Amino acid sequence: MKNKVGFGLGALIVAAALAGCGGSSGTSTSTPPAASSSSSSSSASPASSAPTTDTMTSSAAAEMKTASSSAGQIVVDSKGMSLYFFTKDVKDSGTSACTGACLQAWPVFTTTSDSPGVDGVSGTVGTIATPDGKKQVTLNGMPLYYYAKDKAAGDVTGQGVGGVWYLVSPTGEMIKGAAASGY
């Protein structure tokens, strides 16, 4: 009887240790990125499950990387969500032209770092201050945004919206070509 109790206790300790590690070898989840709790009390956010301004973490992993899409090589966040430029932004102005209701459809891409990590992105990365004191990431002096209707990694549904929103190339240029339909 004593051995069965010892074995059961040992099994519980191993199970607890595995549960603390998440129980899987990967660190990602199958759900779309969600806002962290740090901003949920300070501002309203869209009711969608699209990325919000707080999806970035301060991990050692690259915050921006490149990915293949139906529009070619593009810049995405660490979770594979597409990033966009707004043609009404002025390069190196230090401000975003997307304000108010615009931000509901086009949440800003933010970081907690002064120097966001990149992988495969060759343009000049920087940050500008948002009105609420966060750091919006820029590439070649242009602010970066998500599109609220992009629901999963690889979605590029914001490409060409209104003739003013475009995907970003790894060199920091706007990709003006249309994305293939069905993506």
N, CA, C and O atoms as a DFTB+ gen file, in Angstrom:
732 C
 N C O
     1  1       0.826      -1.197       0.000
     2  2       0.000       0.000       0.000
     3  2       0.858       1.243       0.000
     4  3       0.543       2.210      -0.694
     5  1       1.939       1.240       0.766
     6  2       2.814       2.388       0.852
     7  2       3.391       2.746      -0.521
     8  3       3.494       3.930      -0.843
     9  1       3.771       1.756      -1.338
    10  2       4.322       2.012      -2.666
    11  2       3.294       2.646      -3.587
    12  3       3.646       3.508      -4.392
    13  1       2.034       2.243      -3.491
    14  2       0.984       2.813      -4.331
    15  2       0.757       4.280      -3.995
    16  3       0.546       5.092      -4.896
    17  1       0.798       4.629      -2.721
    18  2       0.640       6.021      -2.300
    19  2       1.820       6.844      -2.801
    20  3       1.635       7.943      -3.324
    21  1       3.043       6.311      -2.642
    22  2       4.240       7.002      -3.114
    23  2       4.192       7.205      -4.613
    24  3       4.539       8.277      -5.108
    25  1       3.765       6.181      -5.343
    26  2       3.648       6.300      -6.793
    27  2       2.598       7.340      -7.174
    28  3       2.817       8.147      -8.077
    29  1       1.464       7.317      -6.488
    30  2       0.400       8.289      -6.778
    31  2       0.848       9.707      -6.503
    32  3       0.548      10.616      -7.278
    33  1       1.556       9.907      -5.416
    34  2       2.073      11.224      -5.076
    35  2       3.101      11.677      -6.108
    36  3       3.104      12.835      -6.524
    37  1       3.969      10.761      -6.517
    38  2       4.964      11.081      -7.542
    39  2       4.300      11.461      -8.859
    40  3       4.738      12.390      -9.537
    41  1       3.245      10.744      -9.216
    42  2       2.517      11.036     -10.454
    43  2       1.872      12.415     -10.384
    44  3       1.849      13.141     -11.377
    45  1       1.348      12.778      -9.217
    46  2       0.752      14.103      -9.051
    47  2       1.794      15.209      -9.191
    48  3       1.522      16.249      -9.791
    49  1       2.975      14.988      -8.641
    50  2       4.043      15.984      -8.740
    51  2       4.464      16.169     -10.192
    52  3       4.641      17.299     -10.646
    53  1       4.625      15.066     -10.927
    54  2       4.983      15.148     -12.348
    55  2       3.880      15.849     -13.124
    56  3       4.171      16.698     -13.967
    57  1       2.625      15.516     -12.860
    58  2       1.501      16.147     -13.561
    59  2       1.462      17.638     -13.284
    60  3       1.211      18.431     -14.192
    61  1       1.707      18.029     -12.042
    62  2       1.713      19.449     -11.688
    63  2       2.847      20.176     -12.392
    64  3       2.672      21.304     -12.853
    65  1       4.007      19.538     -12.478
    66  2       5.146      20.157     -13.158
    67  2       4.842      20.339     -14.638
    68  3       5.146      21.385     -15.210
    69  1       4.239      19.319     -15.267
    70  2       3.878      19.432     -16.679
    71  2       2.815      20.499     -16.902
    72  3       2.871      21.232     -17.890
    73  1       1.866      20.592     -16.011
    74  2       0.816      21.604     -16.141
    75  2       1.417      22.998     -16.066
    76  3       0.967      23.902     -16.770
    77  1       2.411      23.183     -15.237
    78  2       3.076      24.475     -15.120
    79  2       3.825      24.850     -16.374
    80  3       4.063      26.032     -16.623
    81  1       4.203      23.864     -17.172
    82  2       4.918      24.119     -18.427
    83  2       3.950      24.264     -19.594
    84  3       4.384      24.454     -20.730
    85  1       2.683      24.182     -19.340
    86  2       1.705      24.313     -20.414
    87  2       1.333      22.989     -21.028
    88  3       0.373      22.922     -21.796
    89  1       2.055      21.934     -20.720
    90  2       1.707      20.609     -21.204
    91  2       1.991      20.386     -22.668
    92  3       1.586      19.358     -23.210
    93  1       2.673      21.309     -23.341
    94  2       2.984      21.108     -24.751
    95  2       4.376      21.619     -25.032
    96  3       4.955      22.376     -24.254
    97  1       4.899      21.188     -26.166
    98  2       6.247      21.619     -26.512
    99  2       6.267      22.990     -27.158
   100  3       7.322      23.622     -27.216
   101  1       5.135      23.468     -27.643
   102  2       5.083      24.775     -28.284
   103  2       4.633      25.851     -27.323
   104  3       4.150      25.559     -26.229
   105  1       4.794      27.107     -27.738
   106  2       4.374      28.201     -26.873
   107  2       3.198      28.963     -27.458
   108  3       2.706      29.904     -26.834
   109  1       2.739      28.581     -28.635
   110  2       1.642      29.321     -29.244
   111  2       0.321      28.651     -28.930
   112  3       0.279      27.498     -28.502
   113  1      -0.756      29.385     -29.144
   114  2      -2.090      28.850     -28.921
   115  2      -2.814      28.785     -30.243
   116  3      -2.348      29.345     -31.235
   117  1      -3.956      28.104     -30.273
   118  2      -4.713      28.007     -31.511
   119  2      -5.724      29.134     -31.650
   120  3      -6.440      29.202     -32.649
   121  1      -5.790      30.002     -30.680
   122  2      -6.719      31.118     -30.767
   123  2      -5.994      32.355     -31.276
   124  3      -4.781      32.480     -31.101
   125  1      -6.737      33.283     -31.911
   126  2      -6.108      34.503     -32.397
   127  2      -5.520      35.309     -31.242
   128  3      -5.938      35.147     -30.096
   129  1      -4.552      36.178     -31.539
   130  2      -3.965      37.005     -30.484
   131  2      -5.029      37.818     -29.758
   132  3      -5.985      38.284     -30.378
   133  1      -4.871      37.988     -28.474
   134  2      -5.825      38.765     -27.694
   135  2      -5.086      39.855     -26.940
   136  3      -3.873      39.784     -26.738
   137  1      -5.827      40.849     -26.533
   138  2      -5.224      41.950     -25.788
   139  2      -4.778      41.466     -24.423
   140  3      -5.409      40.592     -23.829
   141  1      -3.704      42.026     -23.934
   142  2      -3.281      41.686     -22.589
   143  2      -4.121      42.462     -21.597
   144  3      -4.777      43.437     -21.963
   145  1      -4.107      42.046     -20.368
   146  2      -4.936      42.682     -19.366
   147  2      -4.447      44.070     -19.000
   148  3      -5.164      44.812     -18.329
   149  1      -3.244      44.443     -19.424
   150  2      -2.699      45.731     -19.013
   151  2      -3.441      46.913     -19.621
   152  3      -3.381      48.016     -19.077
   153  1      -4.137      46.712     -20.735
   154  2      -4.815      47.851     -21.333
   155  2      -6.329      47.747     -21.263
   156  3      -7.024      48.710     -21.587
   157  1      -6.852      46.610     -20.853
   158  2      -8.288      46.425     -20.905
   159  2      -9.038      47.426     -20.027
   160  3     -10.201      47.725     -20.299
   161  1      -8.414      47.936     -19.010
   162  2      -9.108      48.875     -18.151
   163  2      -8.902      50.322     -18.576
   164  3      -9.595      51.215     -18.088
   165  1      -7.954      50.564     -19.482
   166  2      -7.652      51.955     -19.815
   167  2      -8.335      52.458     -21.072
   168  3      -8.474      53.668     -21.248
   169  1      -8.768      51.558     -21.957
   170  2      -9.408      52.041     -23.174
   171  2     -10.319      50.980     -23.746
   172  3     -10.165      49.790     -23.472
   173  1     -11.258      51.423     -24.534
   174  2     -12.158      50.495     -25.199
   175  2     -11.436      49.924     -26.403
   176  3     -10.618      50.598     -27.029
   177  1     -11.745      48.674     -26.721
   178  2     -11.144      48.068     -27.890
   179  2     -12.236      47.405     -28.706
   180  3     -13.332      47.168     -28.199
   181  1     -11.945      47.099     -29.982
   182  2     -12.951      46.471     -30.820
   183  2     -13.405      45.143     -30.215
   184  3     -12.648      44.490     -29.497
   185  1     -14.631      44.753     -30.507
   186  2     -15.178      43.530     -29.956
   187  2     -14.657      42.305     -30.694
   188  3     -14.953      41.180     -30.291
   189  1     -13.897      42.490     -31.753
   190  2     -13.392      41.365     -32.522
   191  2     -12.217      40.714     -31.806
   192  3     -11.697      41.231     -30.818
   193  1     -11.814      39.558     -32.340
   194  2     -10.658      38.875     -31.784
   195  2      -9.391      39.254     -32.536
   196  3      -8.361      38.600     -32.378
   197  1      -9.453      40.283     -33.335
   198  2      -8.292      40.741     -34.084
   199  2      -7.248      41.294     -33.125
   200  3      -7.554      41.627     -31.980
   201  1      -6.017      41.388     -33.604
   202  2      -4.961      41.912     -32.733
   203  2      -5.293      43.314     -32.248
   204  3      -5.933      44.097     -32.951
   205  1      -4.856      43.610     -31.063
   206  2      -5.013      44.952     -30.531
   207  2      -3.640      45.532     -30.290
   208  3      -2.631      44.893     -30.587
   209  1      -3.593      46.700     -29.770
   210  2      -2.317      47.369     -29.605
   211  2      -1.431      46.730     -28.565
   212  3      -0.272      47.125     -28.439
   213  1      -1.915      45.765     -27.816
   214  2      -1.106      45.166     -26.766
   215  2      -0.768      43.701     -27.021
   216  3      -0.528      42.960     -26.068
   217  1      -0.742      43.262     -28.282
   218  2      -0.454      41.861     -28.536
   219  2       1.023      41.547     -28.478
   220  3       1.387      40.371     -28.502
   221  1       1.889      42.534     -28.404
   222  2       3.315      42.285     -28.397
   223  2       3.779      41.923     -26.982
   224  3       3.214      42.383     -25.989
   225  1       4.794      41.109     -26.919
   226  2       5.379      40.758     -25.636
   227  2       6.817      41.239     -25.610
   228  3       7.356      41.650     -26.638
   229  1       7.427      41.191     -24.469
   230  2       8.809      41.635     -24.351
   231  2       9.761      40.441     -24.372
   232  3      10.829      40.488     -23.761
   233  1       9.383      39.388     -25.063
   234  2      10.226      38.203     -25.133
   235  2      11.444      38.468     -26.010
   236  3      11.516      39.475     -26.714
   237  1      12.388      37.552     -25.952
   238  2      13.607      37.694     -26.731
   239  2      13.359      37.412     -28.205
   240  3      14.215      37.726     -29.033
   241  1      12.231      36.837     -28.559
   242  2      11.920      36.522     -29.953
   243  2      11.702      37.801     -30.747
   244  3      11.396      38.856     -30.190
   245  1      11.866      37.684     -32.066
   246  2      11.661      38.837     -32.941
   247  2      10.209      39.295     -32.872
   248  3       9.291      38.477     -32.924
   249  1      10.008      40.591     -32.757
   250  2       8.662      41.140     -32.738
   251  2       8.127      41.319     -34.156
   252  3       6.916      41.316     -34.379
   253  1       9.045      41.476     -35.113
   254  2       8.668      41.578     -36.520
   255  2       9.520      40.599     -37.310
   256  3      10.707      40.417     -37.042
   257  1       8.877      39.972     -38.296
   258  2       9.582      39.033     -39.154
   259  2       8.938      39.067     -40.526
   260  3       7.980      39.806     -40.751
   261  1       9.456      38.275     -41.432
   262  2       8.889      38.223     -42.772
   263  2       8.111      36.927     -42.940
   264  3       8.345      35.940     -42.243
   265  1       7.184      36.960     -43.881
   266  2       6.386      35.775     -44.187
   267  2       5.972      35.833     -45.646
   268  3       5.883      36.911     -46.233
   269  1       5.721      34.681     -46.221
   270  2       5.201      34.612     -47.582
   271  2       3.700      34.807     -47.521
   272  3       3.031      34.302     -46.619
   273  1       3.177      35.544     -48.488
   274  2       1.727      35.758     -48.571
   275  2       1.325      35.752     -50.035
   276  3       2.175      35.636     -50.918
   277  1       0.051      35.875     -50.286
   278  2      -0.433      35.948     -51.657
   279  2       0.033      37.222     -52.354
   280  3      -0.070      37.333     -53.576
   281  1       0.548      38.189     -51.583
   282  2       1.071      39.439     -52.155
   283  2       2.598      39.419     -52.210
   284  3       3.213      40.428     -52.556
   285  1       3.220      38.280     -51.871
   286  2       4.681      38.172     -51.852
   287  2       5.194      38.195     -50.429
   288  3       4.437      37.942     -49.492
   289  1       6.480      38.498     -50.253
   290  2       7.087      38.577     -48.927
   291  2       6.585      39.836     -48.222
   292  3       6.643      40.933     -48.779
   293  1       6.094      39.670     -46.994
   294  2       5.553      40.788     -46.228
   295  2       6.111      40.780     -44.814
   296  3       6.720      39.804     -44.377
   297  1       5.896      41.879     -44.108
   298  2       6.279      41.986     -42.701
   299  2       5.065      41.619     -41.854
   300  3       3.949      42.073     -42.108
   301  1       5.311      40.783     -40.839
   302  2       4.266      40.339     -39.918
   303  2       4.783      40.482     -38.493
   304  3       5.979      40.673     -38.272
   305  1       3.875      40.389     -37.534
   306  2       4.303      40.412     -36.131
   307  2       4.775      39.015     -35.734
   308  3       4.809      38.109     -36.566
   309  1       5.133      38.845     -34.485
   310  2       5.679      37.572     -34.010
   311  2       4.689      36.418     -34.119
   312  3       5.089      35.254     -34.090
   313  1       3.407      36.728     -34.243
   314  2       2.381      35.693     -34.356
   315  2       1.929      35.478     -35.797
   316  3       1.014      34.696     -36.056
   317  1       2.577      36.181     -36.740
   318  2       2.248      35.998     -38.150
   319  2       1.140      36.901     -38.657
   320  3       0.676      36.733     -39.785
   321  1       0.704      37.861     -37.841
   322  2      -0.352      38.779     -38.271
   323  2       0.248      39.873     -39.162
   324  3       1.269      40.471     -38.822
   325  1      -0.395      40.124     -40.297
   326  2       0.088      41.085     -41.281
   327  2       0.112      42.506     -40.737
   328  3      -0.737      42.894     -39.935
   329  1       1.103      43.279     -41.190
   330  2       1.235      44.683     -40.809
   331  2       1.077      45.556     -42.048
   332  3       1.436      45.165     -43.159
   333  1       0.526      46.761     -41.826
   334  2       0.159      47.650     -42.931
   335  2       0.683      49.069     -42.737
   336  3       0.937      49.518     -41.619
   337  1       0.835      49.758     -43.873
   338  2       1.115      51.200     -43.898
   339  2      -0.163      51.921     -44.295
   340  3      -1.022      51.355     -44.972
   341  1      -0.283      53.179     -43.868
   342  2      -1.391      54.076     -44.200
   343  2      -0.801      55.204     -45.036
   344  3       0.079      55.922     -44.562
   345  1      -1.267      55.375     -46.267
   346  2      -0.657      56.365     -47.157
   347  2      -0.856      57.799     -46.687
   348  3      -0.165      58.702     -47.159
   349  1      -1.785      58.022     -45.769
   350  2      -2.004      59.385     -45.272
   351  2      -1.018      59.761     -44.165
   352  3      -0.959      60.921     -43.759
   353  1      -0.242      58.789     -43.673
   354  2       0.818      59.091     -42.720
   355  2       1.947      59.799     -43.452
   356  3       2.188      59.542     -44.632
   357  1       2.638      60.689     -42.750
   358  2       3.772      61.413     -43.311
   359  2       5.045      60.812     -42.733
   360  3       5.229      60.767     -41.516
   361  1       5.924      60.349     -43.623
   362  2       7.180      59.723     -43.208
   363  2       7.965      60.637     -42.277
   364  3       8.100      61.833     -42.534
   365  1       8.477      60.068     -41.201
   366  2       9.308      60.758     -40.206
   367  2       8.617      61.929     -39.506
   368  3       9.292      62.793     -38.947
   369  1       7.278      61.971     -39.527
   370  2       6.559      63.060     -38.857
   371  2       6.458      62.830     -37.349
   372  3       6.248      63.772     -36.585
   373  1       6.609      61.574     -36.925
   374  2       6.497      61.258     -35.505
   375  2       5.067      61.140     -35.025
   376  3       4.827      61.012     -33.824
   377  1       4.104      61.181     -35.948
   378  2       2.697      61.044     -35.579
   379  2       1.976      60.113     -36.540
   380  3       2.464      59.811     -37.630
   381  1       0.805      59.668     -36.109
   382  2      -0.053      58.816     -36.920
   383  2      -1.248      59.627     -37.408
   384  3      -1.839      60.392     -36.646
   385  1      -1.598      59.458     -38.675
   386  2      -2.769      60.129     -39.228
   387  2      -4.051      59.345     -38.941
   388  3      -5.150      59.848     -39.171
   389  1      -3.914      58.130     -38.445
   390  2      -5.074      57.297     -38.115
   391  2      -5.465      57.586     -36.667
   392  3      -4.727      57.254     -35.739
   393  1      -6.620      58.201     -36.483
   394  2      -7.098      58.558     -35.143
   395  2      -8.573      58.209     -35.016
   396  3      -9.227      57.890     -36.009
   397  1      -9.088      58.268     -33.816
   398  2     -10.521      58.054     -33.578
   399  2     -11.013      56.718     -34.093
   400  3     -10.441      55.672     -33.785
   401  1     -12.087      56.758     -34.887
   402  2     -12.709      55.542     -35.410
   403  2     -11.756      54.753     -36.302
   404  3     -11.878      53.532     -36.407
   405  1     -10.834      55.417     -36.930
   406  2      -9.837      54.741     -37.770
   407  2      -9.104      53.666     -36.966
   408  3      -8.819      52.584     -37.479
   409  1      -8.806      53.970     -35.716
   410  2      -8.059      53.030     -34.882
   411  2      -8.856      51.780     -34.524
   412  3      -8.267      50.766     -34.149
   413  1     -10.176      51.834     -34.632
   414  2     -10.978      50.632     -34.377
   415  2     -10.757      49.609     -35.484
   416  3     -10.683      48.410     -35.216
   417  1     -10.651      50.075     -36.725
   418  2     -10.428      49.185     -37.864
   419  2      -8.949      48.897     -38.085
   420  3      -8.587      47.857     -38.634
   421  1      -8.099      49.822     -37.654
   422  2      -6.656      49.717     -37.895
   423  2      -5.873      49.919     -36.597
   424  3      -5.247      50.964     -36.417
   425  1      -5.896      48.946     -35.699
   426  2      -5.154      49.080     -34.434
   427  2      -3.654      49.243     -34.687
   428  3      -3.101      48.645     -35.610
   429  1      -3.015      50.047     -33.867
   430  2      -1.583      50.280     -34.027
   431  2      -0.776      49.077     -33.544
   432  3      -1.206      48.348     -32.651
   433  1       0.377      48.882     -34.134
   434  2       1.317      47.840     -33.748
   435  2       2.288      48.473     -32.763
   436  3       3.057      49.363     -33.126
   437  1       2.253      48.011     -31.510
   438  2       3.075      48.622     -30.473
   439  2       4.123      47.654     -29.934
   440  3       4.089      46.452     -30.199
   441  1       5.040      48.214     -29.181
   442  2       6.098      47.452     -28.537
   443  2       6.341      48.036     -27.159
   444  3       5.931      49.160     -26.868
   445  1       7.000      47.278     -26.328
   446  2       7.427      47.801     -25.035
   447  2       8.916      48.114     -25.069
   448  3       9.469      48.643     -24.105
   449  1       9.554      47.790     -26.172
   450  2      10.995      47.942     -26.317
   451  2      11.359      49.232     -27.054
   452  3      10.591      49.715     -27.886
   453  1      12.530      49.786     -26.745
   454  2      13.024      50.929     -27.506
   455  2      13.578      50.486     -28.852
   456  3      13.672      51.284     -29.785
   457  1      13.939      49.225     -28.948
   458  2      14.510      48.674     -30.175
   459  2      13.887      47.306     -30.439
   460  3      14.448      46.284     -30.044
   461  1      12.717      47.280     -31.111
   462  2      12.023      46.012     -31.354
   463  2      12.901      45.032     -32.139
   464  3      13.607      45.428     -33.065
   465  1      12.850      43.761     -31.764
   466  2      13.609      42.730     -32.459
   467  2      13.003      42.401     -33.806
   468  3      11.782      42.367     -33.956
   469  1      13.862      42.159     -34.790
   470  2      13.397      41.831     -36.137
   471  2      14.125      40.598     -36.656
   472  3      15.226      40.276     -36.211
   473  1      13.495      39.920     -37.598
   474  2      14.086      38.776     -38.268
   475  2      13.733      38.879     -39.744
   476  3      12.582      38.670     -40.126
   477  1      14.721      39.202     -40.575
   478  2      14.495      39.289     -42.016
   479  2      14.009      40.640     -42.487
   480  3      13.853      40.844     -43.691
   481  1      13.765      41.564     -41.588
   482  2      13.297      42.910     -41.947
   483  2      14.527      43.800     -42.076
   484  3      15.290      43.951     -41.122
   485  1      14.721      44.397     -43.269
   486  2      15.935      45.188     -43.485
   487  2      15.701      46.689     -43.438
   488  3      16.663      47.457     -43.453
   489  1      14.442      47.128     -43.382
   490  2      14.162      48.558     -43.261
   491  2      14.549      49.061     -41.878
   492  3      14.849      48.270     -40.983
   493  1      14.542      50.375     -41.706
   494  2      14.903      50.995     -40.437
   495  2      13.720      50.970     -39.475
   496  3      12.668      51.543     -39.755
   497  1      13.903      50.299     -38.336
   498  2      12.839      50.139     -37.345
   499  2      12.989      51.205     -36.269
   500  3      14.096      51.496     -35.817
   501  1      11.860      51.786     -35.863
   502  2      11.846      52.772     -34.799
   503  2      10.508      52.766     -34.101
   504  3       9.695      51.866     -34.310
   505  1      10.275      53.768     -33.272
   506  2       8.985      53.911     -32.593
   507  2       8.600      55.379     -32.532
   508  3       9.449      56.268     -32.603
   509  1       7.305      55.611     -32.399
   510  2       6.769      56.946     -32.121
   511  2       5.812      56.809     -30.949
   512  3       5.298      55.721     -30.688
   513  1       5.574      57.889     -30.254
   514  2       4.654      57.859     -29.115
   515  2       3.216      57.975     -29.605
   516  3       2.906      58.788     -30.475
   517  1       2.343      57.148     -29.031
   518  2       0.914      57.252     -29.322
   519  2       0.314      58.251     -28.336
   520  3       0.938      58.558     -27.321
   521  1      -0.893      58.767     -28.617
   522  2      -1.512      59.705     -27.685
   523  2      -1.695      59.149     -26.275
   524  3      -1.733      59.910     -25.308
   525  1      -1.809      57.813     -26.150
   526  2      -1.979      57.223     -24.820
   527  2      -0.655      56.777     -24.198
   528  3      -0.655      56.047     -23.206
   529  1       0.472      57.208     -24.769
   530  2       1.776      56.964     -24.178
   531  2       2.447      55.655     -24.541
   532  3       3.491      55.332     -23.973
   533  1       1.889      54.892     -25.464
   534  2       2.512      53.641     -25.894
   535  2       3.519      53.928     -27.004
   536  3       3.626      55.059     -27.478
   537  1       4.253      52.899     -27.413
   538  2       5.249      53.024     -28.474
   539  2       4.755      52.312     -29.719
   540  3       4.724      51.082     -29.763
   541  1       4.365      53.083     -30.739
   542  2       3.946      52.501     -32.005
   543  2       5.197      52.248     -32.844
   544  3       6.040      53.132     -32.994
   545  1       5.309      51.050     -33.385
   546  2       6.471      50.679     -34.183
   547  2       6.373      51.335     -35.557
   548  3       5.298      51.416     -36.151
   549  1       7.527      51.805     -36.050
   550  2       7.617      52.382     -37.396
   551  2       8.632      51.587     -38.207
   552  3       9.531      50.950     -37.658
   553  1       8.470      51.638     -39.511
   554  2       9.443      51.047     -40.421
   555  2       9.728      52.093     -41.480
   556  3       8.817      52.556     -42.167
   557  1      10.994      52.466     -41.613
   558  2      11.410      53.546     -42.516
   559  2      10.628      54.824     -42.238
   560  3      10.279      55.557     -43.163
   561  1      10.354      55.090     -40.963
   562  2       9.695      56.335     -40.568
   563  2       8.186      56.341     -40.704
   564  3       7.552      57.367     -40.457
   565  1       7.592      55.210     -41.094
   566  2       6.135      55.117     -41.278
   567  2       5.539      54.206     -40.200
   568  3       6.031      53.099     -39.984
   569  1       4.474      54.671     -39.520
   570  2       3.818      53.853     -38.491
   571  2       3.231      52.566     -39.070
   572  3       2.829      52.525     -40.233
   573  1       3.188      51.525     -38.254
   574  2       2.650      50.226     -38.657
   575  2       1.337      49.938     -37.934
   576  3       1.141      50.323     -36.781
   577  1       0.442      49.247     -38.650
   578  2      -0.901      48.945     -38.145
   579  2      -1.288      47.506     -38.466
   580  3      -0.738      46.881     -39.372
   581  1      -2.245      47.001     -37.700
   582  2      -2.952      45.760     -38.015
   583  2      -4.245      46.133     -38.731
   584  3      -4.621      47.304     -38.770
   585  1      -4.931      45.129     -39.303
   586  2      -6.277      45.331     -39.829
   587  2      -7.203      44.449     -39.000
   588  3      -6.979      43.243     -38.902
   589  1      -8.231      45.029     -38.408
   590  2      -9.118      44.307     -37.493
   591  2      -9.815      43.118     -38.157
   592  3     -10.189      42.171     -37.466
   593  1      -9.996      43.143     -39.468
   594  2     -10.667      42.037     -40.150
   595  2      -9.729      40.878     -40.477
   596  3     -10.193      39.818     -40.895
   597  1      -8.437      41.055     -40.298
   598  2      -7.506      39.929     -40.410
   599  2      -7.676      39.111     -39.138
   600  3      -7.368      39.592     -38.047
   601  1      -8.155      37.900     -39.263
   602  2      -8.464      37.080     -38.087
   603  2      -7.403      36.053     -37.749
   604  3      -7.341      35.591     -36.609
   605  1      -6.555      35.679     -38.718
   606  2      -5.566      34.636     -38.472
   607  2      -4.255      34.980     -39.166
   608  3      -4.213      35.790     -40.092
   609  1      -3.200      34.352     -38.701
   610  2      -1.894      34.534     -39.342
   611  2      -2.038      34.236     -40.828
   612  3      -2.669      33.251     -41.213
   613  1      -1.458      35.077     -41.649
   614  2      -1.526      34.889     -43.102
   615  2      -2.641      35.668     -43.776
   616  3      -2.619      35.831     -44.996
   617  1      -3.618      36.155     -43.016
   618  2      -4.687      36.956     -43.621
   619  2      -4.103      38.279     -44.123
   620  3      -3.298      38.907     -43.434
   621  1      -4.507      38.694     -45.312
   622  2      -4.052      39.958     -45.893
   623  2      -5.252      40.731     -46.454
   624  3      -5.157      41.367     -47.504
   625  1      -6.375      40.668     -45.742
   626  2      -7.614      41.275     -46.232
   627  2      -7.584      42.802     -46.222
   628  3      -8.461      43.435     -46.810
   629  1      -6.606      43.394     -45.574
   630  2      -6.502      44.851     -45.546
   631  2      -5.774      45.426     -46.750
   632  3      -5.750      46.642     -46.935
   633  1      -5.181      44.569     -47.568
   634  2      -4.397      45.041     -48.706
   635  2      -5.238      45.873     -49.666
   636  3      -6.220      45.386     -50.227
   637  1      -4.846      47.132     -49.850
   638  2      -5.493      48.017     -50.812
   639  2      -6.809      48.617     -50.340
   640  3      -7.475      49.290     -51.127
   641  1      -7.212      48.404     -49.097
   642  2      -8.484      48.926     -48.605
   643  2      -8.510      50.444     -48.780
   644  3      -7.600      51.150     -48.348
   645  1      -9.559      50.922     -49.415
   646  2      -9.751      52.356     -49.630
   647  2      -8.672      53.001     -50.488
   648  3      -8.629      54.224     -50.616
   649  1      -7.811      52.194     -51.069
   650  2      -6.709      52.723     -51.860
   651  2      -5.678      53.453     -51.010
   652  3      -4.874      54.221     -51.538
   653  1      -5.693      53.217     -49.675
   654  2      -4.761      53.917     -48.792
   655  2      -4.054      53.001     -47.780
   656  3      -3.191      53.469     -47.038
   657  1      -4.398      51.722     -47.738
   658  2      -3.788      50.782     -46.792
   659  2      -3.060      49.709     -47.575
   660  3      -3.640      49.065     -48.450
   661  1      -1.762      49.512     -47.254
   662  2      -0.968      48.560     -48.008
   663  2      -0.056      47.742     -47.111
   664  3       0.442      48.219     -46.092
   665  1       0.148      46.493     -47.520
   666  2       1.082      45.615     -46.842
   667  2       2.487      46.200     -46.920
   668  3       2.766      47.068     -47.747
   669  1       3.359      45.715     -46.054
   670  2       4.716      46.234     -45.933
   671  2       5.715      45.178     -46.401
   672  3       5.624      44.014     -46.012
   673  1       6.669      45.590     -47.239
   674  2       7.723      44.674     -47.680
   675  2       8.832      44.633     -46.632
   676  3       8.930      45.536     -45.801
   677  1       9.671      43.588     -46.662
   678  2      10.770      43.496     -45.691
   679  2      11.747      44.680     -45.749
   680  3      12.443      44.947     -44.770
   681  1      11.805      45.385     -46.877
   682  2      12.687      46.550     -46.976
   683  2      12.012      47.817     -46.480
   684  3      12.638      48.875     -46.424
   685  1      10.729      47.717     -46.117
   686  2      10.000      48.865     -45.596
   687  2       9.279      49.673     -46.651
   688  3       8.965      50.843     -46.434
   689  1       9.015      49.062     -47.787
   690  2       8.265      49.726     -48.855
   691  2       6.819      49.249     -48.837
   692  3       6.519      48.158     -48.352
   693  1       5.916      50.089     -49.375
   694  2       4.512      49.680     -49.515
   695  2       4.402      48.711     -50.686
   696  3       4.991      48.924     -51.746
   697  1       3.640      47.650     -50.475
   698  2       3.368      46.705     -51.550
   699  2       2.055      47.129     -52.178
   700  3       0.991      46.897     -51.603
   701  1       2.112      47.742     -53.342
   702  2       0.920      48.293     -53.980
   703  2       0.135      47.278     -54.801
   704  3      -1.019      47.529     -55.150
   705  1       0.739      46.142     -55.113
   706  2       0.029      45.121     -55.872
   707  2      -1.097      44.516     -55.055
   708  3      -1.046      44.483     -53.825
   709  1      -2.114      44.038     -55.755
   710  2      -3.262      43.445     -55.066
   711  2      -2.912      42.047     -54.579
   712  3      -2.176      41.314     -55.240
   713  1      -3.430      41.693     -53.450
   714  2      -3.283      40.338     -52.922
   715  2      -4.212      39.428     -53.707
   716  3      -5.288      39.855     -54.125
   717  1      -3.816      38.193     -53.909
   718  2      -4.672      37.247     -54.609
   719  2      -5.950      37.017     -53.826
   720  3      -5.927      36.960     -52.596
   721  1      -7.057      36.884     -54.527
   722  2      -8.341      36.681     -53.831
   723  2      -8.355      35.297     -53.200
   724  3      -7.621      34.400     -53.615
   725  1      -9.185      35.143     -52.212
   726  2      -9.318      33.874     -51.523
   727  2      -8.355      33.724     -50.358
   728  3      -8.290      32.660     -49.741
   729  1      -7.615      34.763     -50.053
   730  2      -6.691      34.664     -48.930
   731  2      -7.161      35.537     -47.821
   732  3      -6.520      35.601     -46.772
